Each structure stands twice: as C-alpha cells, then as structure tokens.
C-alpha cells in the first residue's frame, strides 16, 4: 500500500508533513493519519475551504484569488507556501478543486483539482493539474483526488530519497 511506503520514507528520513486542503476537506489528512506511527511525521493540517481562510491562515493574496480564482495553479502554490510559513514542515501539500456534482464551468469543470507539493527548506515545488470525469459522485471524487495526491507524494519522495 502506498501509504505505508510513504510513511516508511518519511519516518526513515525524519521528515514532517503538513497539509492544507480545500476540495478534499480533510480526507488527505485523514488518510495520512490512518498509518500507525503517523505522529512521527504529521505536523499540522488545515482545512481552508473558504477564500477567507486561505487568505487569513495561509496568506494567499486576495489579488491571486480574484485574478485566478480559488481553483488555480497559483492559489495551490500560495496555499502550500503559506502553509510552510506557518508550519516550517519539510513537506507542505495543498489541494484546491471542484469535487462537484455542482459548480464548475467550461474553464474549470467539476473534476478539476490543483495540488502543490512544496519542499519547505528549499522551496522546490511541483504543482499538479488533475482532471477526472465530471460524473463521479462527490465522495468518490474526493477519494480519487486524495489517491492521486498520495501517488504524486510517493513519486516525489522516491525521486529525493
């Protein structure tokens, strides 16, 4: 299971992880804490669902939210960077997207998510644009988003460790 592999790498390398979630609503945090021993690597997790929370807790710029929207590459990056500024975690992960079944537009359809994985000390980051078909039920969509984020985290960890 990818979660156990992620946990082993994090623990072996004494790494901390923090998450800030919008569209996944805490499901990523929950998945990471499903692993026994997760207290060794989980630092601090937020659900920053509203734009106000993104701005006040993570310092996502109002200009970014107005120009690009909450569901954007720019917002995902600023969420992860703001999370690092608050937590100083080794790895900061953000999620922002549209889980549906309502909402979305032609430009930003249901099933769209952006996720940034930021390496705190170096500020290296990767932002992923993830798109799933729009007819997936909301709870399944959120689960798919989390699975993809965990896969991306595992790939990042394998590249570095």
N, C-alpha and C positions, 0 to 999 in steps of 0.2 A: 504494500500500500504506500502511495506517495507521501502521505502524512508522516508515517513512521520514518521514511528515508529523510524527509525534511527535518524532522525532529532530531534524528541522529547527527546530521551535519551541523545543525545549529548548536547542539549540546557539545559535540566534539570540538567545535571551534569557538565556544564560549560567546556566541552571538546573541544579541537581543533583537526582538521584532516588535514593532508596533503597527497597528492598522488604523485607518480612518475609512469608514465605509458610508456610502450613501445608498446606492441601489441594492446592495447586499444586506443592509440592515442589521449587521452584527453576525451574519451567518459565517463569514470568513473567520472572525474572531472565535466563534463557537467551534468551528472545525479545527482550528489550531489548538484550542484548549481541550479537544477530545483526546489528545495524546497524553498518556501518563508521563509525568515529568515536565509538562509544558511550563510549569512555573519557573523552570531554569532559563527559558528564553522569551516568554511573553513579558513585555514591559508595561505597555499602556495602550488601550484600544478605545476608539471613539466611534460612535455613530453620529455623523454630521450630515443629517438628512436635509436640513434647510440651508438656503443660501446664507441666512443669518449665522447659523452655526459654523458654516465653512469660513465665513469672514471673521467672526469673533474668536473662535477657538484656534483656527488654523491660519488666520491672516491671509486668506485668499482675497485678493484685491477685488473690490466692488467693480472696478473697471473691467477686470477679466470676466467676472460673472455677467456683466452687461454686454460686453462685446462678443464673447464666445459662448456664453451660457454655462450652466452647471454641468452639463454633459458635454465635455470637451477635453481634448488633449491638454490644453493649457490649464484648465481647472484641476484635472487629475494630478498634473505636475505640482501645481501650487499647493494642493492638499498634502501631497507627500512631503514637500519641502517644509511646509508649516508644521507638519507632524514631527519632523526631525527637530525643528527649532524648539518644540515643546518637550520632546522626549529624549533627544540625543541617542535614540536607538541606532543600532548598527544597520538595521534594515527597516525602512518605512514603506508601507504599502497602502495605496489608496484605491478606492473603487467609486465610480460615478457612472450612472447609466439609466436606461429606461427598461424596467422589468415588465411593464405592461399590466394587463392587456390594453389599457387605455393610455393616452399620452402619445408622444412621438409625433413625428412629422416626416415628410419626404426626405428632408436633410438628416434628420435624427430619428430613425424608426425605432419602434419597440424592438428590443433585442440588441440594441447598441450599448456597449459599455467601454469606457476607457479605464485603464488601470496602470498606475505607475509604481514601479519598484525602485526605490531610491536607496543607495548605499550611503548612509549618513556621513561618515567621516570624509569620504572622497567626493560626495555629491554626484557620483556617477548615477545615471538613472536610465531606465528604459520605460517608455510609455507604450502600452499595447492598446490597439483598437480591436475590439472583439465584437463580432456580429453573429447573432443566432437568428433563426427564422422567427418571425413575429407571432406565430400561432401557438407557441409553447406556453402552457399555463404558468402564471406568475411564480409560484413556489418552485416549479421545475426550472424556470429561467434563472432564478436566483441561485439555485444549486449548480446549474451549468456555469454561471459566471464564476462562482467560487472554485469549481473544479479547474477552470481554465487559469485562474489566478494562481492556484496551487501548482499547476503544471509549469507555469511560467516561473514561479519562485524556485521550483526544483531545478529547472534548466539553468537559471541564474546561479544557483548555489553550486551546481556541478561545474559550471564554467570557472568559478572562482576557487572552488575547494576540491 
